[in-house]
Amino acid sequence: MVPVFFTGLPYIATEEKRVNFKLEDGKTFTRVERFLKMRDSAGRERSEANTGTEGDFQIVSVQVIDPVSHCHFGWRTASDGRSLPTEEQVAIVRCAPRSAVHITVDIQQLIMEVTPSPTENVISERFAGVRDGVSYVGVRNINHGMPADSDSIGVEIWYSKKMHLELRHASILRNGSYGDSVELLDIRRTEPDIQLFYPPGNYTIYTESEFKALEEQRIKERDQSTRSPQINSVDSVH
């Protein structure tokens, strides 16, 4: 998908992700994760995600799309702010040609404006609201014709046309409650520090091909260090 950029609309927010799990015994639980999400006036966007644990580190993946440099940066940090081992202090950069054209049409807004064809099974509701001073329009679509084994029968989306920002995206379950969701909380319409859109100063930046070569060299060296020394033996005949 070609990225979409919007300038002059900075913000900093907390992105909350809720994922529901059902165990074999029928019990359910919800995993909640919260990360920073932001955009600056130049259109740079930063998002974060949990990528698991390594040793005693909880790893957070940071992704930045920078329309100014036409580059995409990715790096990893520890969730508690500790420094990762030196060999892990790396960032990957992918850049597009300077002549690349960025889309300025808001694809999400177009999706929001499409109303499902009314049927006896499909119910569509539209509404409006305000979150943290940001006005939005919402759509709630429910399809009662979904297969009986489908837990999710609909979706609810809140979208700010003024900020070009999706504030909430949640599935709707058959019992009327909400399922998995992603939403923005504590939205502040302020300019983020530009340093947040670039890897930490002590990180080494590689292109994808450079990083691939580095990883291959590390694997080769690790294999060599763990390989047992060969012992030459000579059979003797008595």
PyMOL commands that set and color helices and strands:
alter all, ss='L'
color gray80, all
select helices_A, chain A and resi 86-88+107-112+194-197+208-226
alter helices_A, ss='H'
color red, helices_A
select strands_A, chain A and resi 11-22+28-39+45-54+57-66+71-78+90-95+122-131+134-143+152-160+165-173+178-188+204-207
alter strands_A, ss='S'
color yellow, strands_A
deselect
rebuild
show_as cartoon
